[in-house]
Amino acid sequence: MSKNELTYLIHFKTQMLKFLDELIQLFPTEPSFIIIRIFVNDKIPVKDVIGRFMKECLPVSRALKERKDDFFVYSDFIYEKYAQDVGDEEIKNFRILWESDILDEENKDVIWRWLDMFMLISHKYHSTFGCVEDWEFDLEEDTKKMNKIIYNE
């Protein structure tokens, strides 16, 4: 692993932990964010964290840019892959939180901006180093598939 690649990975992990800390502060009664933070910090290799993020999120970059929150509120294409790690009930809880009054537009905007940053880091990583081993995907094909699901194209 090159020093440049390591820099991307450290930056991604550091920012992900800060994001999770912000979610924990925003939702102090939601233990799933604490569990996810522990996994990201101590249990899951950072290459798997960025690899999974790239595979799951880069193909939906258009929806993220357009702030189409229904792609993660009503669809299971991202959640089904995380449910076994975090738990079905916690996933449902996040959907409820997103649609609740707890998250006002300002808080949602903060979450969108975090996602924008993760997308930028992931896109640069993918453009520079390609897919992470064991997290390979075809960005062009997967983007077409996801746009068909989200936009009925």
C-alpha positions in Angstrom: 0.0 0.0 0.0 1.4 3.4 -1.0 1.6 6.4 1.3 -0.9 8.2 -0.9 -3.4 5.4 -0.5 -2.9 5.2 3.2 -3.6 9.0 3.4 -7.0 8.5 1.7 -7.8 5.6 4.0 -6.9 7.4 7.2 -8.8 10.5 6.1 -11.9 8.5 5.3 -11.8 6.6 8.6 -11.2 9.8 10.6 -14.1 11.6 8.9 -16.4 8.6 9.3 -15.7 8.5 13.0 -16.4 12.2 13.3 -19.6 11.7 11.4 -20.7 8.8 13.7 -19.8 11.0 16.7 -22.1 13.7 15.4 -24.9 11.1 14.9 -24.3 9.8 18.4 -24.6 13.3 19.8 -27.7 14.0 17.7 -29.3 10.7 18.7 -28.0 9.8 22.2 -30.7 7.1 22.8 -29.8 5.2 19.6 -27.3 2.5 20.5 -26.9 1.4 16.8 -24.7 4.4 16.1 -22.4 3.5 19.0 -22.2 -0.1 17.8 -21.4 1.0 14.2 -18.7 3.4 15.6 -17.1 0.6 17.5 -17.1 -1.6 14.4 -15.6 1.1 12.2 -13.0 2.1 14.8 -11.9 -1.3 16.1 -13.4 -4.2 14.2 -13.6 -3.6 10.5 -10.5 -2.8 8.3 -10.7 0.7 6.9 -10.3 -0.8 3.4 -13.6 -2.7 3.9 -15.3 0.4 5.2 -14.4 2.5 2.1 -14.8 -0.5 -0.2 -18.3 -1.0 1.0 -19.1 2.7 0.8 -17.8 2.9 -2.7 -19.7 -0.1 -3.9 -23.0 0.9 -2.3 -22.9 4.7 -2.7 -20.9 5.7 -5.8 -23.5 4.1 -8.1 -26.2 6.3 -6.5 -24.2 9.6 -6.7 -26.8 11.3 -8.8 -29.5 10.7 -6.2 -27.2 11.9 -3.5 -26.4 15.1 -5.4 -30.1 15.7 -6.0 -30.9 15.0 -2.3 -33.3 12.3 -3.2 -33.8 10.9 0.3 -36.3 8.4 -0.7 -33.5 6.2 -2.1 -32.5 5.3 1.4 -35.8 5.8 3.2 -37.9 3.6 1.1 -35.5 1.3 -0.7 -33.7 -1.8 0.7 -30.9 -1.9 -1.8 -28.4 -0.3 0.7 -30.1 -1.4 3.9 -30.4 -5.1 3.2 -26.6 -5.3 3.0 -26.2 -3.6 6.4 -29.1 -5.3 8.2 -27.1 -8.4 9.0 -24.3 -6.3 10.5 -26.4 -3.8 12.5 -29.8 -5.5 12.8 -33.1 -5.1 11.0 -34.6 -3.1 13.9 -31.9 -0.5 13.9 -32.3 0.0 10.1 -36.0 0.6 10.6 -35.2 3.0 13.4 -33.0 5.1 11.1 -35.8 5.3 8.6 -38.1 6.4 11.3 -35.6 9.0 12.6 -35.0 10.4 9.1 -38.8 10.9 8.6 -39.4 12.2 12.2 -39.4 15.7 13.6 -36.2 14.9 15.5 -34.2 15.5 12.3 -35.0 19.0 11.1 -34.0 20.3 7.6 -30.8 21.8 9.1 -29.7 18.4 10.5 -30.6 16.6 7.3 -28.5 19.1 5.4 -25.6 18.4 7.7 -26.0 14.7 7.0 -26.1 15.4 3.2 -22.9 17.4 3.4 -21.2 14.6 5.3 -22.3 12.2 2.5 -21.0 14.7 -0.1 -17.6 14.6 1.5 -17.6 10.8 1.7 -18.6 10.7 -1.9 -15.8 13.0 -2.9 -13.2 11.0 -1.0 -14.5 7.7 -2.4 -14.7 9.0 -5.9 -11.1 10.2 -5.7 -9.9 7.0 -4.2 -11.8 4.9 -6.9 -10.4 7.1 -9.7 -6.8 6.8 -8.3 -6.7 3.2 -7.0 -9.8 1.5 -8.4 -12.0 -0.9 -6.4 -10.9 -2.3 -3.1 -10.1 -6.0 -3.2 -13.2 -8.1 -2.3 -15.4 -5.0 -3.0 -15.1 -5.0 -6.8 -17.9 -3.5 -8.9 -18.5 -2.0 -12.3 -19.3 1.6 -11.6 -20.8 2.3 -15.0 -23.1 -0.7 -15.0 -24.1 -0.4 -11.3 -24.9 3.3 -11.8 -27.2 2.4 -14.8 -28.9 -0.3 -12.6 -29.4 2.1 -9.7 -30.7 4.9 -11.9 -33.2 2.5 -13.4 -34.4 1.7 -9.9 -34.5 5.2 -8.5 -35.5 7.1 -11.6 -37.3 4.4 -13.6 -34.9 5.0 -16.5 
